[in-house]
Amino acid sequence: MSATDAAVWHQVVAASMAHDLPGVPAPGPGQIHAQLTKPALGSRRLTWLATGADGVTVGVAGLRLFASPGRDHLAEAELHVDPAHRSRGTGSLLLSAVVEACRTENRRSLIVAAAADSPGEAFSKRWGFRPALTLDHLILRLDEMNEADLLRTANAEHPGYRLTGWTGTVPDGLADAFAAAKDAMNDMPVGDLDYGNVAWDADRVRAMGKVIADRGDALLTIAAVHDDGTMAGYTEILLPQGSAARAQQYDTAVVPAHRGHGLGLWVKAAMVRRLRAEHPCAVEIETDNADDNVHMLAVNHRLGFRSYRRTREFQLDLPTT
Ligand SMILES: CC(C)(COP(=O)(O)OP(=O)(O)OC[C@H]1O[C@@H](n2cnc3c(N)ncnc32)[C@H](O)[C@@H]1OP(=O)(O)O)[C@@H](O)C(=O)NCCC(=O)NCCS
């Protein structure tokens, strides 16, 4: 995709988000350019631009086709129509192209996300998608936290475990342990989505680090390591290039044998402490959790995260050959 098309894409997404998600910062032009032009992990992307008779782009659609074994039945679409050009069939035109590509690629499941109770939700239902998962989006304002409480939680002793952390790609000595811990994310509640599972190994965690670095984003990780060398849990924060004020929560996982000991809260509190010390430009963290993920929501509420919006994921089930 050319730099011009990526800039136009950004304009449509920014206008669409300002309309449907007021107050939610849209990705910056650099972020969109990187998303559209740099390789993703275990997937490739198809894109469409819908243009009016005057040559102006009024809508965009992207389709992520997963390639890893265990997820190669799945595709995820993103669709935006400029609010000034809606209800004229552009969204439907774009979605037809997306669905056609899913058939060509023999995909069984197509997922889209839309703000709860938004035009996107009505559109998805009209097209025969079924609601499969509701996500609660939460925000933690770093300047509103109780400092003493945070430090008490982050500095707590957890006998048998120690904390470690890194920036970017995992250090070689921890790569296998980290890959094993990443498999715990396959337990994440995904509602009725046909989400599949991916198996992690050291090469895949290194590839993930490279993809994020090539996009220009920074990935911070804090992990709890057991005395026997097992990585018991970890949490990841992404600082997007150009807009690091709102940090994005990536994974948080505690492996099943180590659950129930407060390790999830511990690694997340230690991450907040680190963010505040090393990245003062970060003012808040956004995360999203399945609305039935009671344990993760409890940890996040305990840290001070507050719910502020909801999205729904919809799935279209497609015939395959
Ligand atoms: C969802 C979106 C892409 C629809 O684009 P659009 O060009 O307006 O869509 P269409 O004109 O093809 O609408 C098709 C059907 O969707 C439904 N629909 C679309 N917008 C609607 C709204 N505001 N209220 C109720 N139904 C709506 C209608 O059934 C419509 O059919 P009709 O015009 O025959 O009644 C657009 O609203 C958008 O960009 N939303 C924000 C991004 C988003 O939520 N994307 C994810 C959804 S897949």
Ligand as a Chemical Component Dictionary entry (heavy atoms), coordinates in Angstrom:
data_LIG
# 
_chem_comp.id                   LIG 
_chem_comp.type                 NON-POLYMER 
_chem_comp.pdbx_formal_charge   0 
_chem_comp.three_letter_code    LIG 
# 
loop_
_chem_comp_atom.comp_id 
_chem_comp_atom.atom_id 
_chem_comp_atom.alt_atom_id 
_chem_comp_atom.type_symbol 
_chem_comp_atom.charge 
_chem_comp_atom.model_Cartn_x 
_chem_comp_atom.model_Cartn_y 
_chem_comp_atom.model_Cartn_z 
_chem_comp_atom.pdbx_ordinal 
LIG C1  C1  C 0 -20.763 -0.271 9.996  1  
LIG C2  C2  C 0 -20.474 0.695  8.827  2  
LIG C3  C3  C 0 -19.205 0.199  8.113  3  
LIG C4  C4  C 0 -21.675 0.655  7.850  4  
LIG O1  O1  O 0 -21.379 1.432  6.694  5  
LIG P1  P1  P 0 -22.547 1.960  5.708  6  
LIG O2  O2  O 0 -21.874 2.372  4.446  7  
LIG O3  O3  O 0 -23.384 2.965  6.410  8  
LIG O4  O4  O 0 -23.388 0.617  5.487  9  
LIG P2  P2  P 0 -24.553 0.317  4.426  10 
LIG O5  O5  O 0 -25.058 1.609  3.854  11 
LIG O6  O6  O 0 -24.061 -0.691 3.461  12 
LIG O7  O7  O 0 -25.668 -0.309 5.385  13 
LIG C5  C5  C 0 -26.096 -1.619 5.249  14 
LIG C6  C6  C 0 -27.098 -2.017 6.309  15 
LIG O8  O8  O 0 -26.526 -1.954 7.640  16 
LIG C7  C7  C 0 -27.533 -1.525 8.576  17 
LIG N1  N1  N 0 -27.102 -0.249 9.177  18 
LIG C8  C8  C 0 -26.028 0.495  8.835  19 
LIG N2  N2  N 0 -25.978 1.595  9.612  20 
LIG C9  C9  C 0 -27.037 1.560  10.432 21 
LIG C10 C10 C 0 -27.525 2.411  11.464 22 
LIG N3  N3  N 0 -26.920 3.564  11.777 23 
LIG N4  N4  N 0 -28.652 2.030  12.121 24 
LIG C11 C11 C 0 -29.308 0.894  11.794 25 
LIG N5  N5  N 0 -28.884 0.075  10.819 26 
LIG C12 C12 C 0 -27.761 0.390  10.161 27 
LIG C13 C13 C 0 -28.791 -1.311 7.800  28 
LIG O9  O9  O 0 -29.533 -2.484 7.883  29 
LIG C14 C14 C 0 -28.294 -1.083 6.373  30 
LIG O10 O10 O 0 -29.204 -1.523 5.416  31 
LIG P3  P3  P 0 -30.320 -0.515 4.817  32 
LIG O11 O11 O 0 -29.583 0.717  4.421  33 
LIG O12 O12 O 0 -30.879 -1.313 3.698  34 
LIG O13 O13 O 0 -31.257 -0.296 5.957  35 
LIG C15 C15 C 0 -20.288 2.153  9.333  36 
LIG O14 O14 O 0 -21.411 2.508  10.156 37 
LIG C16 C16 C 0 -19.037 2.385  10.144 38 
LIG O15 O15 O 0 -17.989 2.720  9.564  39 
LIG N6  N6  N 0 -19.101 2.217  11.493 40 
LIG C17 C17 C 0 -17.944 2.384  12.374 41 
LIG C18 C18 C 0 -16.945 1.259  12.216 42 
LIG C19 C19 C 0 -17.524 -0.105 12.614 43 
LIG O16 O16 O 0 -18.313 -0.257 13.546 44 
LIG N7  N7  N 0 -17.058 -1.146 11.896 45 
LIG C20 C20 C 0 -17.323 -2.528 12.262 46 
LIG C21 C21 C 0 -18.587 -3.073 11.739 47 
LIG S1  S1  S 0 -18.283 -4.436 10.687 48 
# 
loop_
_chem_comp_bond.comp_id 
_chem_comp_bond.atom_id_1 
_chem_comp_bond.atom_id_2 
_chem_comp_bond.value_order 
_chem_comp_bond.pdbx_ordinal 
LIG C1  C2  SING 1  
LIG C2  C3  SING 2  
LIG C2  C4  SING 3  
LIG C2  C15 SING 4  
LIG C4  O1  SING 5  
LIG O1  P1  SING 6  
LIG P1  O2  DOUB 7  
LIG P1  O3  SING 8  
LIG P1  O4  SING 9  
LIG O4  P2  SING 10 
LIG P2  O5  DOUB 11 
LIG P2  O6  SING 12 
LIG P2  O7  SING 13 
LIG O7  C5  SING 14 
LIG C5  C6  SING 15 
LIG C6  O8  SING 16 
LIG C6  C14 SING 17 
LIG O8  C7  SING 18 
LIG C7  N1  SING 19 
LIG C7  C13 SING 20 
LIG N1  C8  SING 21 
LIG N1  C12 SING 22 
LIG C8  N2  DOUB 23 
LIG N2  C9  SING 24 
LIG C9  C10 SING 25 
LIG C9  C12 DOUB 26 
LIG C10 N3  SING 27 
LIG C10 N4  DOUB 28 
LIG N4  C11 SING 29 
LIG C11 N5  DOUB 30 
LIG N5  C12 SING 31 
LIG C13 O9  SING 32 
LIG C13 C14 SING 33 
LIG C14 O10 SING 34 
LIG O10 P3  SING 35 
LIG P3  O11 DOUB 36 
LIG P3  O12 SING 37 
LIG P3  O13 SING 38 
LIG C15 O14 SING 39 
LIG C15 C16 SING 40 
LIG C16 O15 DOUB 41 
LIG C16 N6  SING 42 
LIG N6  C17 SING 43 
LIG C17 C18 SING 44 
LIG C18 C19 SING 45 
LIG C19 O16 DOUB 46 
LIG C19 N7  SING 47 
LIG N7  C20 SING 48 
LIG C20 C21 SING 49 
LIG C21 S1  SING 50 
# 
